Amino acid sequence: MKKIISSLFIFSTILFLSQPLTAGGAKDAAADAERAGEVVVYTYDSFMGEWGPGPEIARKFQGKTGLKITFINCGDGAQILSKALLEKAHPQSDILLGLDNNLVAKARSEKLLQDYKPAHAEEIIPANLQKALGNDYLLTPYDYSHFAIIYDTQSNIPAPESLEDLTKPEYAKKLILMDPRTSTPGLGFAAWTLGIFGTKYENYWKALKPSILTMAPGWSAGYGLFTDGEAPLVISYTTSPAYHIEYDKTDRYKALIFSEGHSEQVEGAGITNGAINLKGAKAFMDFLISDEAQNTIPLTQWMYPASKNIKLPECYIKGAPIPQKTVSAEPAALEKAVPKIMQILGQ
């Protein structure tokens, strides 16, 4: 029986090899050609959404290069990292856009990205922003801002003046945060607490717990609850009030600046290690820091553009204060802290 099976296998193999490969080869060639004209970018919902910078950047990029951008919504920055980790052996993306200074160490250790220095990057990007992402061009900055508590001035509570103030009884169920396991603002707030309280951060979170109304999965969901009036305080960015000044014509929402300092987010994009369309990915990275792309950031992304060549709109001058002090947390310490924080919160 073994001999018959073996003979049949050999015969079928020879028969297969003798068949013309035109149909399959043509199909593969067509697929390769199609993919060569497309750059797949993993990003987060607010970047690729209707009011985000993604659609305009994609339109301008295609007009300049003829290449199509396909954005894949991963939810939030931490979820981009998670999806890339799952696909590490067989990556489907060309670009990861939305990893930040709190996630880059993990992306580096997992070898998810390949080094690429976009054209004229040293002339365009300030050294301190590139340093925040490691100085090795695995990630190139495209925007940045400090995290801040945004306060609804029409609420009936006083504005807190420090992170410690947020633990006071008058702020019970008044604060909206984001989950640090899925959201970069959530992780940024966790880093902020480590930067201020150091090894005593667990005590702080125990005291803060009564003040938290909810832990939203991402920024869009959390900030939406805030603007819907569910709570008068939310973690966001110092640049967020500029949006309300520009489009809502109101200064109702205020970024609170604490003298103790604020953590900063520097967001970057990088080429996936194993990118299918490497040539297109490099072209996209060059374009992302160009004046054309960077000019779209302030009034769509509501962050500071990474390029030092961009003039900021008036709403930033009126509503986007810059903290005098920046605090940070070591990536390894932050990674260990997140599960402990969630355990304290019972999540």
N, C-alpha and C positions, 0 to 999 in steps of 0.2 A: 504493500500500500504506500509506504514512504516513497518508493521509487517512482510510482505512478504520479503521486502529487508533485514530486520534484520535477518530473519530466513535463507535467502540465504547466508548472510555474515557469520553467525555462522557455517553453514554447510561447506562453502568453507574453513573457517579457520580450522575446525576440519580435513577436507580432506587434507589441506596443511600440518598440523602438523603430520598427520599420514604417510606422504610420507617419504621414506628413504632419509637421507641426505648425503648418501655416495658420490654422484657425486660432489655436491657443496662443501662438506667438504673436499673431496680429492683435489679439485681445490684450495680451500683456503689454505690448508696445503702445497700444492706444491708452491703456490705463497709466503707463509711465509718462506718456506725453501730457495727459490731463493733469497728473499730479505735479509735473514740472511747471505747470502754469498756475498752481495754487499753493499758497502758504497757509498752513493750519496753525492757528494760534489758540492756545488754552489761556483763558482769562476769566474774569469774574463778571457778575451780572451788571453792575453799575457802569463798567467800562464799555461793554458792548451794547448796552441798552439804547433805546431810542434817543435819550437825552445825553448819553455819554459820548466820549470822544471817538469811540471805535468806528461807527459808521462813516464819519467824516474822514478819519485817517485812512480807512479802507478805500474810500472813493478817490482820495488824492493819490494814494499809493498806486492804485490800479491805473489811474490816468497817467502817472509818470512812468510806470514800469511795464504795464500791460499784465501784471500778475494779479490774480484774484486772492483776496484775503478771506479765509473762512474762520470766523471766531467760534469757539466752542465754550459755552458757559459752564464753568465748573462750580459756580456758586460763590465762593470767596477765595481769598488768597491761600489759606491753609488747605482748602479742598483742591486747588490746582496742584499743590505739592503731593497730596494723597493720590490723585489720579495719575500723576507722572510716576510715582513710586510703583503703583500697580502695573503700569505698562513698561516698566524699566527695561525688561528683556526685549520687548518689541514696541518701541515708542511709535505713537501715531501722530504726535504733534511735531511741528518744526520749531515753534517758539513757546516758551512759558513766560507769560506776561502778568505780573502781579505778585511775584514773590518779593519779599522785602528784607530789611536788615535783620529781622528776627527769625527769618526762615532760611536765609542763604547758607548758614552753616550746615543745616541738614541736607540741603540740596547739594552742597559741595561734598560732604562726606559720603553721600550716596552716588556721587558721580553722575548726576542727572543732566548736567550742562557741559557744554564745551566752550572753551575760551574763544572769544571773538571781540576784537576791539574795533568798534565802528569808525568809519572815516571821520577824522577831525575831532574825535571824542575829547582829547586833551584840551583842545581849544574851546570846546562848547560846554563841557560839564565841569563844575567846580570840583577841586580835588577833595574837599571834605565829603561830598556826596559819594564820590567813587570809593573813598576810603571806608565809608559806612557799609559798603557792599563787598569789601575785601580787597580792592585794588587789583584784582586779577582778571576783570572783564568776563567772568562767568555770568555776571549780571551787570547790565548798564542802566544807570538811573534814568527814569523818564519823568518822575515827579517826586515831590516830598511835602511834608507838613508835620507839625507837632500835633500830638493828641491833646485834646482838651475836653473839659465838661462843658457842654452847651446848655445854657440856662434860658428858660422861658421867662422873660421879664414881666409877663402878665400873670404869672402864678402868684399864689398867696404865701409863698415861702421866701425867706431871705436867701440871697446868693451865698453859697458856701465859699470859703476863702482858702481852703486847703483840702487835700485828700482826707485828712483826719476829720474835718468838719462833716464829711459825708456820712460818718458813723453816728451822728447825733440823732436823737429821737424824732426831731421835726422832719427828717428826711426818710422816714419809714415808708417803704414802697414808692419812693419818688424817683428812683434811678433806673434807667434802662442801660444794660450792658450787652455785650455780644460774647458768644461762646469762644473762648481762646483756642479751642480745638479745631474750629472751622473758620474762624474769622480773624483777619489780621488786626482790625481795631480791638477785638477782644483780646488777642495776644499782646497788642501794644499796651492796653490798660494793665494787663498782668505784669508786663515788663516795667511799667511805670511804678507799680506798687513795690516791686523788688528794688527798683532804683532808689525809692524813697525810704523804705522800711528795712531793706536788707534781709537779714536772717529772721527778722520778726514779722515778715509778711503774713505768715499764717495767723498770727494774732489779729492783724489788721483785717483780714478777710472774714474772720469770725465775727468781728465787730461790725463789719460792713454788711453782712448777710441780711439783716432786717431791712436795710435800705433798698435792696434790689427788688424791683418789680418783676423783671424777667431777664433771662439771658437769651437774646435772639440768636438765631443761627448765623446771621450775617448783618453787615451794615445796613443794607437796603431795608430789611425787615425791621431792624431796631430803630433806625431813624424815622421810618414811616410811622411807627407807633408813637414816637415823640411828637412829630408834626400833627398827628391826629389827636393830640392832647391827652394821651394815656398817662404821661408822667412829665414833670417839668424839667427833668435833668436826663441827659444822655451822653454817652461817650462818643465823641466824633473828633473833628479836626478844628484847629484854630481858623482854618479857611472856610469852614461851613457857613458862617453867617454872611459871607460875601454873596453867596447864592441868593439869600433872602433879600438882601439889599438890591441886587441887580434885577431879580425877576418878580419878587413879591412886593418890592418897594417898601420894605419894612426893616426896622432895626430891632424888632421884637426879640430876636434870638441873639444871644451874646456868648462869645467864647470867654470863659473865665480863666484868667491868668493867675497862677499860684506862684508865690515867691520861692517856694521850695524847688521848683523846676518841673519840666514836662519831658516825657519821652517823645522821640521823633520817629517818624516813619519815612524811610527812603524806599520807594518802590522801583523795581527794576524788571527788565526783560532780558532773556537769554536764549541762546540756541540750544535746543534739546540735543543731548548726546545720542547720536544715531538718527538725526533729522533726515527725513526722506528727501526734502527739497532744500538741501544745504545752500545752494546758490540763491534761491529765493529768500531764505531765512536771513542771509547776510545782507541782501538788499533791503529787507524790512528793517533790520537793526540800524542800518545807515540812515534810513528814512525817518525812523522814530525819533531821532535826536535832531533832525533838521528843523529849520525855522518853520517850514510848512506844517509839520506835525506838532511841534511844541507850541505853536500859536493857538492850537485848538484846546490845549489843556486847561488854562485858567477858567474859561466860561463853560466848560462841559464836564471836566473832571473835578473841578473845584479843589485843586491842589496847586502848589507852586510848580511851574514847569522846571525841569532840571536844567535846561539851557539858561546860561547867564545872559543870552542875547535878547530875551523876550521882555517886552515892556508890559507891566501888569496893569490891568484895568483899574479904574477909580474905585470900584467896589472893594477891591482888596486893600486899598489904602484906608478906606473907611471902616472895614469890618473884619480884617484878618490880622490880628495882632501877633507879633513875634515874641515868644518868651525869651527872657534874658538868660535862662539857664536850661541846659539839656541834661537829662539823666538817662541812664541806660542799664541794662542787665546783661550779664554774660549768657550767651545762648545755652550753654550746658545747664546752668542754674535755672534758666527759664523753662527748659524742657522738663526738668525734674519737678519744678514747682506747679506746672499746670495740672497734673493729676491730683496733687494734694489740694489745690484750690477747688477743683470740681468735687472732690470728696467732702470738703468742708461745706460746700453748697448743696450736698446731697444729690449730685448729678453725675 
